[in-house]
Amino acid sequence: MNRHAFSILAGCAIVVLCGCATHELASAPASPDSPWQPGQTASGEIQPGRAARHGLLMPPGFTLPSNSQIQVRPPDTAITAQAGHAYGLAELIDIAQSANPDTRRAWDTARDAALAVGITRSTYLPRLTATVVGGYNHTRNNGDNPSISNGGAAGDAFNGGVTSFNNLVGGVRNAGSGAGEIQTVGLEWLLFDFGKREAVLAAMRQGQIGANILFTAAHQKIIYGVTIAFYAHAAAASRVRWLEQALENARRVEDAAQARLKHGQGTIVDATQARQATAQTELRLVQAQGDVENTYLELVNAMGISPRTRLQTENVSDRPLTLDDTRLSDAFVQQAVARRADVLAAYASVKATQSEVTAARSEFLPKIFVTGNVAYTTGRLALSSVPGVGSDSPPTLNLSSNALSSVILGGISVPIFDGGMRAAQLRQAQDRADSASATLQKTVDASVKQIVAAENALHTSLSAYSASGRLEAATRTAFDAAYAAYRNGVGSIIQTSMAQNGLLDATLSHSDAYYAALIAAASLAFSTGSLDQAPAEYAP
């Protein structure tokens, strides 16, 4: 009966335990097409566990609760306090380098790499561990039965009687118990490992160099991103200014058409076409104003400040551009590639993987070490050793009851057989080194391509700027002549509208080519790793 009850209880326990594992399914969405209804606090913070009960939703939605613990950053008070100040590119870059979260992440990564070097260097030092343990032990065993040897028949009878008596009472039993405490200080010191720690340290140092390089790269990317966003925003603002001027020209033409119609020299068709041209220019102006807001958001996002921050940017539309056709020499390209952050980081990765190969080879060689401990035992635990607790605590040997004991040992560990694990790890390290070398070569080739492409883009944008300038001058003359002729009753509204649209397109093309040249100069400086050494004519 007891066995049957025990089986029932065991079965129930298994069912309950299995149910505990699958019980958490209640905290997941009920089906692929059903919304998740999370539990939440009064402030809206999502809590783990079973979904909260909700009333009937008509229709069911997939909207998550709003967590009031998550706050949107307010506008930057240091920037908003300087209302009316027009920020130049250098000022915006300085703000971005302090405010952008990417610089902090890169800085933390560089610090972690430096700490990794320190952790690796600590393996050269001995490791001391203090341990205090206490406990209680109890022993019980069956003792030997008393017997008479060589006692003849009488002795055999006595022995048989004693055996029968012990069988009845359970035999002779010995029992003992005691409590005590053990205080130990353990030592572990790896003296020599045939260069493994040195190779690992070299790999960590190369990793630290790579992290510092990437920290510099993060700043370069921020400088480049802010520069591109700044010029894109300036280009959009310039388009608004030119479209406002074009709108004035369109209204002048419309006024002239209305005046001719009023004096009986024009037609209603001419007046209607003039109003159409004005409306088209107004539409393009509204679209350009929207582009200004969008490029402004891109600028503050590149800076890493709150999108709610409002600031004014400096007008850079009057900078002269040098139109000389210059080409980069092979020596300059070689020097530029050798200082790019991605190339230097890839080179550091190659050096690190080579050190990892050396460390993997040293695993086949012996290791010389020293270990020991000092212990003091009190009480009646009667232990001869204490196993280590965790990876930082060596075992305590040579214990003596109620006494101070110590031991120091030196040894050599020689790997003999591990099923090919070390050979596989060596092959993995060699493969990583080969991949790192291939990555370096690919990075160098991609860098050369990027430099040449940036050089071509700068050459093209400067040529386009020069050509669009001549086009703008010609179309402005054509518009002035067509407008004067139409106003004096000689020309037609069609010719005037065509001249007006041609002037607008040429003006916008010239403005876009100007900022494209500045962006191309910044791209060339970034691709050559010399954002702070760009020529003065193109310097962002």
N, C-alpha and C positions, 0 to 999 in steps of 0.2 A: 504493500500500500504506500509505504514511504517512497519507494523507488518510482511508483507511478505519479505521485504528487510532485516529486522532484523533476520528472520529465516534463510534466505540464508547465511547471514554473520556468524551466529552462527554455521551453518553446516560446512561452509568452515573452520572456526577456529578449530572445532573438528577434521576434516580431517587432517589439518596441524599438530595439536598436536600429533595425532596418528602416522602420518608419521615421526615426530621427534623421537619417541620412537623406531620405527623399522628402522630408517635411519642408526643406528649404525651397522646393519648387514653387511653393506658394508665394515666394517673394519675387518670382520671375513673371514676365508677361504670360497671360493665360494661353495665347495662341499667336501665330505669326501676324494675324490681321487685327489683333485686339490692342488697344492702347494700354500702356503701363501706367498704373495709378500708384505712385510711391507714397510711403508714409512721410510725414513732415511735421516739423515743430511749428509753434505759433509764429515764428519769424520766417517760415518758409524753407528752412534748411531741410534737405532730404535726409531721411534716416534709413538705416538698413533694417531689414526684416520684412515681415508680411505687408502687403499693400494695404493702405487704409481703405475703409469702407466708404463708398460714395453713393449718393443717391442716383436716381435715373438721370442719365445724360442724354439729351436730345439735340443733335446726334452725338455719339461718343467722339471725343476729341483726342488729339495726340499732343496737347500742350502741357509742358512741364511746369511745376510750380515755380514761382519767383522767389529766389533766396535773397532775403534782405541783408544777409551777411556779406554779399558780394556788392561792392560799391564801385561806381564809375568814378574815375579820376576827375577831380575838378580842374578847371583851367589853371594853367601855371601862373601863379600870382606874380612871380618875378618878371614875367613877360607882359602880362596885362597891366602891370603898374606903369610901364613905359608906353602909355598910349600916345600914338602919333609918331613914335620912333620907327623909321624905316630900317629894317634889319638887312645887312649885307650878307653875302654868302659866307664869309669867314665867321661872322657872329652866329649864324645858324649852325654851322658845322661845330663850333665850340659848344653850343647848347646840346647838340645831338650826341656828342661824345660823352657828355655827362649824364644825359637823360635816357639814352636808348638802352633798353634792357639787354640787347645783344652784347654790349661791351661788358656788362656785369657778368653775364654768363661766360664769356670768353675769359674774363679775369678769374672767375672761380675755377674754371677748367685749368688755367695755368697754375693756380695755387695748388690744386689737387695733384697736378703732375709734380710740382716741387715737393709736396709731402710724400708722394710715392717714392721719390729718390731718398728722402730721409728714412722712410720705412725700410727700404732695401739696405741702406747703410747700417741700420740697427742689427741686421743679421750677423755682422762681424763681432758683435759684443756678446758676452755671456748672458744667460737668462737665469735670473734668480726668482724663486717662487716660495712664498711662505704659506704654510698650510697648518690649520688646527683642526683636528678631528676628535670626536669623543663618541663613546658608545657603550654598549652592554653586551656581554656574551654569556651564553649558557651551554654547557656540555653535559652529555649523559651517555654512558656506555655500559655494556654488560661486562662484569668482571669475571675472572676465572673461578670455577668451583673448587673448593678444597678436596684433596684426594690423598690416599695412602698408597704409595708404590711399594711393591715387594712385600705386601702384608699377608700374602697367602689368602686362604679362604675367608679369614676374618676381615682382612683389608678389602677384599672384593665386595664382601657383604656391606661393609661401611660405605664404600664408594657408591654402591648401588642405592643405598638408602639416602645418601646425600643428594644424589641425582634426582631420585623420586621426589624428595622434599623441595628441591629447587624448581622442579617442573610445576609443582603445585603452587608455589609462592611467586613464580616468575623469575627466578634466578637472582644472582647477586648483581646489583646495579650501583654504578659510580656516577655521581653528579657533581657539577661545579659551576659557579657563576661568578661574574665580576664586572665592574665598570671601571672606566679609565679615560685618559685623555692623552693625545699624542700631538706634540708641537714640532714641526719640521721646517727646515729651510733647504730647498733643493737647488742644485746647480746643473745647468746644461750649457755646453760650450762647444760649438763646432770649430775646430782649429784649422782644418785644411780640407778643401774640397776640389782641388785641382782646377781652380779658376771659374767655378760655376757662379759664385756670388759676384765675382768681378764682372763676368759677362752679363749677368742680370742687371747689375748696377749700370753698366754701360748702356744697355737697352733702355733702362729707365731714364738715364740722362738724355738720350736721344729723344725719348718721348717728351721729356720736359722742354727740350729745344723746339720740338714740333708744336707743343702747346703754346709756347711763347710766340712762335711764328704765327700761329693761327690767331693769337690775341692781336698781333699787329694787323693781320689780314682782316679781322673783324672791324677794326678802326678804318682800314682802307675802304672796305665795303660801305661803311656808313658814310664816309666822306664822299664816295662816288655816288651813293644813292641820294644823298641830300643835294649834291651838285646837279644831278640829272633832274630831280624833282624841282629844284629851284629854277632851272632854265626852262623846263616844261611849263611851269606856272608863269614865268615871265613871258614866254611865247604866247600863252593863252591871253594874258593881260594885254599884250601888244596887239593881238588880233582884235580885241574889244576896242582899243583906241582907234585902230584903222577903220573898223566897221562903223564906229561913231562918226568918223570923218566922212566915210562913204555915205552914211545916212544923210548927213548935211548936204552932200553933193546931190543925192537923189531928190531931196526936198527942193533944192535950188532948181533942178530940172523940172520937177513937178510944178513949182511956182511959175516957171517960164511957160510951161504948157498951158496952165490955167490963164495966164496973162494973154497969150496968143488967142486962146479960145474966147476970152472976154472981148477982145478987140476984133473978133471975126477973122483972124488970120490962121487959126488952128482948127482942128476937128475934135470931136468928142472922143474919137479913137486915140488920138495923141494924148489927150488928158488921161484917159483910162490906162494906157500903157505906162505913162509916167507914174500913176498911183500904184500900178502893179510892181514896178521896179522899186518904189519906196517900200512897199509891203514886203517884198522879197528880202530887201536889205535889213529891215526890222527883224524878220524871222532869223536871218543869219546872226544878227547881233544877239538875240535872245539865246540862241544855241551857244554862241561864243561865251556869253556870261555864265551859262551852266558849266562850260568847260573850265572856266576860271575857278569855280567852286570845287570842281572835282580835282583839278590839279593842286589846289590848296590843301585838300584833304590828303592827297598823296605826299605832299611836302611835310606836313606835320606828322604823318605816319612814318615817313623816312627818318624824321628827327627823333621819334619815340616819345613825343609829348602828347598830352591829352588832345583829342580831336576837337574839343570844345574851346581850345585856346585860339584867340584871334590876335593876329599880328600883321603888320605891314612889311612888305619886302621892298628892297631897293630897286629902282629902275636902272637897268643895265643896257638899255637899248642904244646908247650913244657911244659904245666902246668901238674903237677902230680895230679892224682886222687886217693882219698882214697877209697879202695874197701871194707871197712868194711860194713857188712850187719847190718844196724841200722834200728830200727822200732820206729815209733812215739807212745808214750804212750797215753792213753785215756785222761790224765790230760793235756797233751800238745795239743791234738786235741781240747779239750774244750776251752783252753785259746786262741788257734788260731782262732777258730770260733768266739769267743767273741770280737776279735779285727779286724775282716774283715770289710772293708768299706761297702759292700753291706748289711751285717747283721746289723751293727750299723745304717745305713740309714733306713732300714726297721723298726728297733726298734723305731727310732725317729718318723717315720710315724705313728706307733701305738700310741705313746704318743700324737701326734698332733690330731689324730682322736678322741681320748678319750676326749680331751679338747673341740673339736667341738661338741661332744654330750652334754657336760656341757653347752656350749653356746646355743645350741638348746633348752635345757630345760629351760633356763632362759628367753626365749621368752614368756613363759606362765605367767611370773611375772610382776608386775607393774614397772613403771619407774618414778623417781622423777626428775623434771627439773626446771630450772629458765630461764626466758626469759624477755627481756625488750628492750627499745630503748630510745634514746635522739634525739629530732628533732627540727629543726628551720625552720620556714616557712615564706616566704616573698611573696608579691604579692596578687593576688585575685583568687587563684585556688579554695579555699573553699573546701578542701578535709579533710576528717576525718581519712583516713588511706591510706597507700600505700602498694600494694601487694609486696611480695618478688620476686626478679628477680633471677632465678636460685636456685639451691639447697643450695648455700652458703649464701643466703640473707634472713633473716627472715622478715615477714611483719612488717610495721611500723604502730603503733596504736596511738590513742589519740592525733591527730594533732590539732593545733589551728592556725588560720590565723594570720600572722605577729607576731608570738610569739614563745618563746622557751617552748617546752613541753617535758615531760618524763614520762615513765611508767615502772614499774618492776612487773613481775608476777611470781608466783611460782605455780606449779601444779603437779599432778600425773596422769599418763596415764596408764589405766588398759585395757589390751586386753580382749575382751569379745567373739567375734565371727569373724572368718575369713574363714569359709567354710572348715575347716580342714587343712589349709595350714601349720600351725605350727606343727601339728601332723605329717603331711607327711614329713616335713623337719627334724623333730626329728628322724623319722624312717630311712630317708636317711642317717643321720649322724651315726646312730647305725649300719646300713648296711656297711658303709664305715669303721667303726671301726672293725667290724667283718672281713671284707675282708683284712684289714691291718694286723690283727692278723694271719689270714691264710697265707698271703704272707710272714710274718716273719717266720712262721714255715717251709714253703716251702723253703725259702732262707737258713735257718739253715741246713735243710736236704741236699740241693744241695751243700752247702759249705762242709759238711762232706764228701759227695761223691767226690767232686773235690779234697779235701786233700788226701783222700785214693787213688784215681786214680793217683794223682801226685806222691805219695809215691811209688806206684807199678811201675810207669813209670821209676822213678829213679832207683829202684832196678833192673828192667829189663835191662835198658841201661848200668848200671855198670856191670852186669853179661855178657851182650853182648860184652862190651869192653874187659873184661878179656878173654872171649872165642875167640874173634876175634884176640886178641894179640897172643894167642897160635897158632891159625890158620895161621896167617901171618908168624910167625917164621918157622913153618913147611913148608909152601909153598915156602918161600925164600930158604930154604935149598934144597928143591926139584928142584927149578929152577936152582940154582947154579950147582947142580949135573948134571941135564939134559943138561944144556948149555955146561958144561965142557966136558961131554961125546960126545955130538954132534960135538963139535969143534975138538975133537981128533979122530973123525971118528968112534965112537962106537955107539952112540945113533941115534935116528931118529928125523926127523923134526916134526913129529906128537907129540911125547912125549915132545919135547922142547916147542912147541906151547901150548900144554895143560898146561905144567908147568908155562909158561909165563902168560897165561890167569888166571890160578889159583892164581898166585902171585898178579896180578893186582886186581882181585876181592877181595882177602883177605885184601890187603892193603887199598882199598877203604872202605871196610866194617869196618876195624879197625878205620879208620879216621872218618867215619860217626858215629860210636858208641861213639867215644870220644866226638864229638860235641853234639850228642844226650844226653849224660850224663850231659853236661853243660846246655843244654836247659832244661832238666828234673829238674835239681837242681834249675834253675831260676823259673820254673813253680811251684815247691813245695814251694819256698819262696814266690811267688806271691799268691798262694792259701792259705797260712797260714798268709798272711798280714804282712810278715816280710822280705821284700826285702832287708832291710838294716841290717838284722841279720842272713843272710845265713852263713852256715859254711865256713870257709876259703878255704877248699878243693874244694868246689863247687861254691864259691862266684862269681857272675857275675860281 
